[in-house]
Amino acid sequence: MSILEVKNVSIRYMTGDFKDIGLKEYVIRKLKHNYHINEFWADKNITFSLEKGDMLGIIGTNGAGKSTLLKAISGIMEPTEGYVKREGNIAALLELASGFDGELTVKENAYLRGAMLGYTRKFMDETYNEIIEFAELKDFQDRPFKQLSSGMKSRLAFSIASLVQPDILILDEVLSVGDGAFRKKSEAKMQEIIQGGATTILVSHSIQQVQSMCNKVLWLERGQQIAFGDVNILCSLYQQYLDKKITLSQAKNIWNNVNQHYDYLIVGTGLYGATFAQEATSRGKSCLVIDRRPQIGGNVYCENIEGITVCKYGPHIFHTNRKDIWEYVNDYVKFLPYSCSTDKYQGVPEKGYNCLIEKLLEGSTVIINMPYQRLVAAFPEIANKVIYTGSIDEFFEYSLGRLEYYGLRFEEEILDKPDFQGQAIVDYCDNETSYTRIIEHKYFTNQKSSKTVITREYSEEWLPGKERYYPIHDEKNNKLYQQYLELAKEYPNIIFDGRLGKYQYYDMDKAIASAIEKAKEVLE
């Protein structure tokens, strides 16, 4: 049973002539249809419910309707539409410094505020010293209240309001009062109340505070409910929205998409994941494809810089002896000839690999900036099967140790001239040169530009947290990988595949061929 239910709550404010004229003049103007009224909906159709012990964080930019909603929940105002149903007593810490009398002393104001909150005189006599000590105002209790700083006033209000153990506790930016030491103390006090079983609603501009304290989130924006649910996913989307990486519409779409059910959850938007998604959707299966990075494509991701297609994770030249795989990729994008090996078919996409990945992902729902663990923690039943192309040791949270890789580092430079080395790749094998090769990107597709972009590629030790490139197939790592495969048997609905899932280095044609073969095996 819900301890708090908010159903279709809308709150309207009215502004206009009636605010400035008397009743008689208002009636006359109304009869003559000569008056002006504006409607403003501070909140519109807000719906959610909380169970005992829940802690809800309400997020949103200024003017989102957060404080207005709290007043409706606490009973200070009635909704224009909808209803609020509460079970048990409620304590609301709203606008802490308001409601005091500046001419009275701190002690007199403490008793006054206590009476306003329903505390008895006996209760205030017994707890007054505790209030003053907590508020750190022992030396100011006989001073006029108006002489206190705004922080002192808020500390006193917080100290008084946090004395009781309510069933529902509402906090509107109150954990930011005072200095750093007092904020820590107030947070600890709130944790004490929460651990006592109170259902809590917290409004805070600190996303970190919401993430650390809350188990649910309500996101409001311009009076509209954007989403209600998992704290980690919604706080991540909200931060991306604040950073202007996604729009409000995109955030809504992402939230709606993760609240669906799919045939396949595909982790990774590289060539393997994108190819499997294409094979699955072409057979009528629904696919959600996620990637922890802020872009699609994995290590074949490209960017357009100065009109030049730049491979951000090193050059990728497609080559294969398999005619069927060559025809497969050419069905999606046009390839330009480029020779790098003895294979029969060789080339690079005319407009970069992003176009190939986008074509392969058509028909799938794609979400970037979405780590797998974050998603499945919130929606463990989101798909019937998982195609996991991430690192297998990371999936198991490195419980047996870390698989090792050879590392690479890239240094990119834009040069204010049309040419640097006259060709796409120049290798350096001498001991004196620190980098292994220089890539001049425009020459892969003979792009024209008054500038050129080069990348110096370095071999370096791989460290946890960096991109994984080439697996180290020695006895230790191979044994560790086999141990992870044994753990994987406990997850029959998860297929570990692709370069990282298999702990194998794949040429691009091999990655695509492997995905096609796995799709046939699984889907047919």
Secondary structure, 3 states (H helix, E strand, C coil): CCCEEEEEEEEEEEEEHHHCCCHHHHHHHHHCCCCCEEEEEEEEEEEEEECCCCEEEEECCCCCCHHHHHHHHHCCCCCCEEEEEECCCEEEECCCCCCCCCCCEHHHHHHHHHHHCCCCHHHHHHHHHHHHHHHCCHHHCCCEHHHCCHHHHHHHHHHHHCCCCCCEEEEECHHHCCCHHHHHHHHHHHHHHHHCCCEEEEECCCHHHHHHHCCEEEEEECCEEEEEECHHHHHHHHHHHHCCCCCHHHHHHHHHHHCCCEEEEEECCCHHHHHHHHHHHCCCCCEEEEECCCCCCHHHCEEEECCEEEECCCCCCEEECCHHHHHHHHCCCCEECCCCCCCCEEEEECCCHHHHHHHHCCCCEEEECCCHHHHHHHCCCCEEEEEECCCHHHHCCCCCCCCCEEEEEEEEEEECCCCCCCCCEEECCCCCCCCCEEEEHHHHCCCCCCCEEEEEEEEEECCCCCCCCEECCCHHHHHHHHHHHHHHCCCCCEEECHHHHCCCCCCHHHHHHHHHHHHHHHHC
